[in-house]
Amino acid sequence: MSYLLSALLVASTALTWLLFVTLAPDSADWAPVLRDTALFLTALSVARFVEVAVGTFVDDSDGNSRTTDLVKVMSSIVIYIAAMLIWLHYGTAFDITSLLATSAIVSLVLGFALQNTLGNLFSGLSIELERPLRVGDFIRKGSVEGEVVALKWRSIFLRTPDGSSVVLPNSTLATDAVEVVRRGQPVRTAVPFLVPDQVPPMRVFKVVEEVLDRGIPGVAEDPLPSAVLIGPQPETGVMRYALRCYTTKPIDTTSLASRVLTALWYAFDRDNIPMTGEGRDAIPPAVPQTAAFPNSVADRGRMLRFGPGETVPPEVAGFVVDGGLHEEVLSHEIDLQAELAPILGAVFGPNRLPLIPPNTIRQVARQAALFLGPVAFTLAEHYGSLTTDPYLLYQALATRIPDPLDRQRFLSNAPDRPLRHLTSGDAFGWADRLKMEPMATRKRTVVYSADLLVFDEVAQSALATQPDAEELRRKILASSPLLSELGSDILSAWLRRQEPAEKV
């Protein structure tokens, strides 16, 4: 819009000069008016050109300002005042000395009337000169904290962790201490948690280290996070610990603490360490009493719980009791066209709930928009409501990209393998246990949560000896194309740790 106004201003100036050149010789009455108008528009055009040049200098390549709006406002005021003074002096032969003297008196009166406003203005100037903070920095002043979203000529605009906006006058930075965290700078936060005092501290530290080795979204790897023992609470029988970690998003510390505590809870639960405030004994998770998991078999296994985003260790084999897993599928095990057919053939109906996390859908849509335009967001939401596999989402969107090279560039962002969604009752990990596949061939990731019934190499014999485990053996055979080629007898022999006969 601003460039359109600039173009109109330049066009008006050129047209006025054209009228002056063509009409002035024949019309003495119009000549002075056209000349003064042309000079006035020329002064405005030059001022506008200088203003745009200054704006281009202070803005980066994305159009974001490298400095506060105060620089642009003050420079624009100075530019246009200078242009008008030059026009008055040279264009109209006006004596600007008296005007400058009058403006000094007016400035004195306005100075007394606008003391607070001018105080914020000059504080803004000092902020601009010293550059103590920039857009994207995180500041904390007393009970107010938030991310700087704008630096204006009078105020600083903050976005708080709650999502609301706070406006701080510039003068407060000149009078009070303010904590500033630069954008992208790691800042330390401590997440406290409680563990019964009978649990050895080194056992707690070992579990925490395993959690940190797997990684927690939002926790910076450098500086390294660590756990510390704060002290006991004798009245409750617990020990107070804290996980000290660093994050580059201090505005997100609340959700970061939630992710940390969630990861710790699942890790402590798998190690039979209660994470409570009263020092209660841990209650081991029980397998639901269903026909799918008869007691004679379930009692021989062990329940393990995993949280969102965690990866199941490759040596674990068992069954999904509750929740779900994403298991990688090898390329030769999937018919891509058959998988895409129901997705591409589905009609655009009423809004469906997404089966893929919304953040993932938006990320894929932004990548596809480079080749498809804004329609990529509509298509991504539609396809994302028809599959749980990001791999298939990429493949479905790729069918809409006509150019083969563009399609290949888009698919370079896709996951390497498709995923199989495992739900309650499905078996996993048995091909690895049988050594029919190399260990860790398939990565298994928890969707939201997963309760798994797992068996070690001793307890797995119950799956072969118990008569009511036939359904579970069938699920083991169906869990992998390699296992499906085995018969039930060979599988039972292996589960009993006997050497199976050669398959005919």
N, C-alpha and C positions, 0 to 999 in steps of 0.2 A: 504494500500500500504506500509506503513512504517513497519508494522508487517511482511509483506512478505519479505521485504529487510532484516529485522532482522533475519528471518528464513534462508534466503540464506546465510547470513554472518556466522551464527553459523554452518550451514551445510558445508560451505567451510572450516571453521576452523577445524572442525572434520575430514573432508576428508584429509586435509593437514597433520594433525597429524598422521592419519592412514598411509599415504604414507611415512612419515618420519620413523615411527616405522618399517614398512615392508621393505623399500628399503635402509635405511641408513646402516644397517650392511653389505650389499653387494655392496654398491656404495659409495665410499669415496668422489667422485666428487659432487654427488647430496645431500649428507647429510647436508653440511653447508647451501645450498640454501633452502632446505626444512625446516630446523630448523629455520632460520631467517624469512622465510615466515610464518611458523606456529606461531612464537612468535608475529609477526606483526598483523596477523589476530586475535590472542588471545587478544591482546591489544585493537583492534578495537571492538571486541565482548564485552569485559568487559565494554568499554566506552559506547557502545550502550545500554547495560543492565542498566548502571547507568543513562543514559539519559532518557530511558523509565521510570525508577523508579521515577525520578524527575518530569517528565511530568505527571505521574499518581498522584503524590502528589499534584501538583498545579491545576489539572483539577477536576471538580466535576463529579457526576455520569452520567451526560448527555454529557460529553466530552467538556463542555465549560470551558474556563480558568478562574480560580479565580483571576488571576493576569494579568499583562501585558505580551506581548510577549518578553519584554526585559529580564525577568527572564529566560525564556527558552533559548533565544539566548546566553546570557552571560554564563549561566551554561553549555550549550553545548560546547561553545568555551573553557571554562576552563577544562571541562572533557576531550576533545579530545587533547588539548595541553598537559595536564598532562599525558595522555596515551602515546603520542608520546615521551615525554621526558623520561618516564620510559622505554619504549621500546629501545630508543637509548642508555640509560645508561646501562641497564641490558641485553638487547638482543644483542646489537652490541658492547658493551664495549666502546661506544663513550663518550669522555669527554665533558659534556654539559656545563662546566664552561665558556669556550670561547663563546659558542653559546648564553648563557644568557647575557654575556657582549656585544656581537654584537647586540642582540635584544634590549638592553637598548638604544643604539645609534639610532637604527632604530625607536624605539618608540619616541624618542625626535624629530627626523625629521618629523615623521608623525603627532606628536602633533601640531607642528607649521603649517603644511599644512592643517590640518583638525580641525581648531579651532571651526568653527561653528557647524560642525557635532558632535564633542566631547562635545560642550556646550549643544546641544540637548540630547546627550547621558546621560550626568550627570544630566540634568534636568529630564530625564526619570527615572533615579535612585532615585532622590528625590521624584518624584511622587509615585514610587513604595514603598518607605520607609514610606512616610507620608500618602499615600492613600487618597488624597483629593477628588478623583473622581474615579468612576468605570464605566464599561460598563453598559449602560442603564440610566445613569444619564443625566440630562439636564443642559447644561451650556449656559451662555450668556456672551459674551465679546464684548462690544461696539455694533456695528450693526450686529455682527455675533452671531447666536444662533442655537442650535440644540441638538440632542440626541447623546450621545457618543456610537458609534458602534464598535470601536476598539481602543486599546491603544498599539501603536507600540513603538519600541525602539527609534524612532526619532520624531514621530508625533502622533497627536490625530486626529482620523477620526470622523466627525460629519455628521449626517443626518438632514438636515434643514427641516422646515415645508413645503417647496416647493417640497421636495423629492430629491433635489440635495445633493451633498457631498461637504464638506469643510474640508480641511486639515490644522490643526494648529500645528506649530512647538512646541515641548515641552518647549523650552526656553521662550515662551510668557507667560506661567503660572508662571514662576519664576520672571518676571519683571512687569506684569500688573495684576490688580485686575480682577477676574473672578467670576461671580455669578454661584453657583452650586446648583441644586435642585436634591436631592437624588431620585433614582428610587423608585416609590411608595409613595413618600412624597407629601402630598397635597400642592398645590400652589394656591394662590388667583389670580383671574382675575376679572375684572370689565367689564360688558357689558352695555354700555349706551343706553338709549332710551328716546324718547320725547313724551310728552303728553300735550294737550292743558291746559293752566293755569286755565281755569274755572272748570276743574275736580278736586274735592277735593283730596288732597294727601292720606287721609286715605282710600278712595275708590280705589285708585290705589294700595296701599299696600295690601288691601284685595284680589284683583284679583291676584297679584303676589304671595301672600301666598298660594292661591288655586292652582296655577300652580306648585309651589314648593312642595306642599303636594302630588300632583300626580306624581311628579318625572320627571326629564329631563335626558335622557341618557348622561352620561359623567360628570354630576354634583355630586360631593361627598356629602354624607349626613352628614359627620362629618369632619370639622367644619360646622355648619349650614350656609346655604346661607341666604342672606338678601337683601332687597332693601333700598336704601337711596335717599333722595332728595338732589340734588346738588345745584340747584338754577334756577332762571328764566332767560329767554331770552326775554326781553321786546320788542325788535324789531320784533320778530316773534310771540309773544303771546303764547309761550310754556314754559313748565317747564322741566328741565333736570333731569332725574333720572338715576340711575345705579343699576344693579343687581350684587351684589358682591357674587361670589361663588368660590368654590374650586374644583380643578380637579387634578387627579393623572397623567394626560397626558398633560404636558404643551406644547408639540409639536402639540397638537390637538386643541389649543385655537381658531383658526379661525373657524373650523367647529363647535366647542362648542358654540361660539357666534351665529352662524347661527341657531343652534337648539334652543337656548334660545330665540332669537328674533322671531322665527317661533311660538314657544309655546305661547309667550306673545301676538303676533298679534291675534291669534285665540281666546285667552281668552278675550282680550280687545274687539274684534269684537262682541263676544257673550254678552258683558256687555254694548254695544253701546258706547265704549270709542274709539275715533279715535286715531290712532298711527301714527301721521303725524308731519312733521316739520313746517307746516304753520298754525297750529291751525284751520284747516278746520273742518266744521261740519261733523259728521259721516253720510255716505250714507247707509241706511239700505239695506241689500241684498234683491233682488227681486226674486220672483219665475218666471222662464221662462214661457212665454206665450205659453203653449202647451195644447193639448186636455187632456193629462193625469192629469193636475191640473187646472181645470176651475177656473176662477177668483172668482166666487161666494163662492168657498170653500177655495182657497188659501189665500184670503184676511183675513179670520178668523184665520189663523195659523200664526206662527212666524218662520222665517228662522234663523237657528243656523249653524255656521260653525265650523268644527273641523279639527285639523291638524293631521299629521302622527303620529301613535302610541297612540293617545289619546283614552280614554275609554268614551263611551257615558253613562251619568248617567242612572241608571236603571229605574228611574221614568219617563223618557222621552219616549213618544210614538208619532209616526208620519210616514213619508215617506222619502225615499232617493230621493233627487232631482238631485244631481250630485255627482260623486265620488263613493265610495264604503265602505261597512262595512263588517267585519268578525263577524258573530254571531255564538256562540257556539250551537251545536246540541246535544241533549241528545242521549245516546247510543241506546235506543230503537226506535229512529226515523230514523235510517239509516240502510240500507242494505249494509254492508261492502263489501261483495263479488260483488254485483252489481256495487258499486262505483269503485272497483279496476279493474273490468273486462276491461274497455276501456283503462286504464292506462297500465296494464300488457300486453294487446294485441296489443298495438301500436308498429309499426315497427320503427326501428332506421333509420330515414330519415335524411334530411339535418338539420343543426343546427337550432333549434327553439329558440325564445326568452324565457327566464325563466319567469314563472308566479309567482314564489316565489322569494323573495329577494336573490340575489347571496350569501350574507353572511350567510343566513340561510341554503342554499343548501350546502355550503362548510362545515359548522358546522356539519350537519347531515352526510355528506359524511365521515368526519374524524371519527365520531363515528362508522359508518358502516365499515370503512376500518379495524378496529380491528378484524372483523370477516370475511370480504370478500376480503381484500387486496386492491390493487390499483384500481381494477375494480369498486369499490364502487363509485369513483368520476365520472366515466362515467355514471353509472346507475343513480346516484343522479341528474346529469345534465339532463339526458333524462326524468326521472320521474318528475323533477321539472319544465319541460316545458309543462307538461300535466295536472297539477293541481295547484290550488292556495292554497291548504290546506296542511300545514306541517304534520298534522296527517296522511293523506293519503300517503304522501311521506315516512314517517316512515314505514307504513304498507306495502307499495309496496317493499321497500328494505328488509323488514323482510321476505318476501316470498322467497328471494334468500339465506337466511341463513339456512343451513340444520339442524343444531343441535338445538333442542327445547330449551335447557338451554341458549345457546348463543342468540337465538332469543328473549327469555324473557329478558335477560340482556340488549339487544339493545333497546327493546321497553320500558324499564323502563325510557328511556330518552325522550320518545314521549310525546306530549301534552295529557292531560287527556281526551279531547273531540275533535271530529271533528268540522269543521267550515263550515258554509253556507255563500256563498258570496252574499251579497245583493248589487244590483245595482240600477240604476235610476228607480223609480216607485215602488220599493218594500216597503212593510210596515214592521214595527218593533215595539216591545214594547207593543202591544195591549193586549196580553195575561196577561202581568203583570198588566196593567191598569184595566182589567176585574177581576183581582184577581183569575184567573183560574190557575195561577202559582205563587209560592212565589216570592216576589220581589227579583231581582238580581239573578234569576235562570240562566239566560244566560248572559254571558259577551259579549259586543259588542265593537269591536276595529276598529278604522279607519285604512284603508289600507294606502293610501297616503293623501287623503283629502276627506271630506264629507260635502256637503251642505244638511241640513235636514230641512224639513218642519214639525214642531211639533205643537201639539194641546194640550191645557190644558183641564181640565174637563168641562169648560164652552164652549170653542170654538168648542169642538168636536161634539156638537149637529148639526153643519152645515153639517157634514158628513151624518147625517140621514135625515135632512129636505130638502136638495137641490136635485132636480131631477137628475142633471148631476153628482152626486157623486156616482152613482151606481158602476162604475169601481173601485173607491177607496174602496168601501165597499167589493167588491169582493177580492181585494188584502189583505184587513185586514183578511178576512176569510181564505185566502191561506197562511197567514204568520205563522200559527201554527197548528199542528194537532188537538189540543184541540179546537181551534176556528173553524176549518173546519167542526166540527160536529154541529155547530150552524147554524141555517138558517138565511137568510137575515133579516127576520122580527124580530127575537129575537135580532140580533145585532143592528138593527135600534132602537129598544125600549131601549136598554141599552145606546146607544149613546145619546138618548134624555133624559137620566137620569131617565127613567121610570123603574119600577121593571119588568123585563122580566117574561113572563109566563114560567111554567115548560116545559122543553123540552120533547116532546113525543118520 
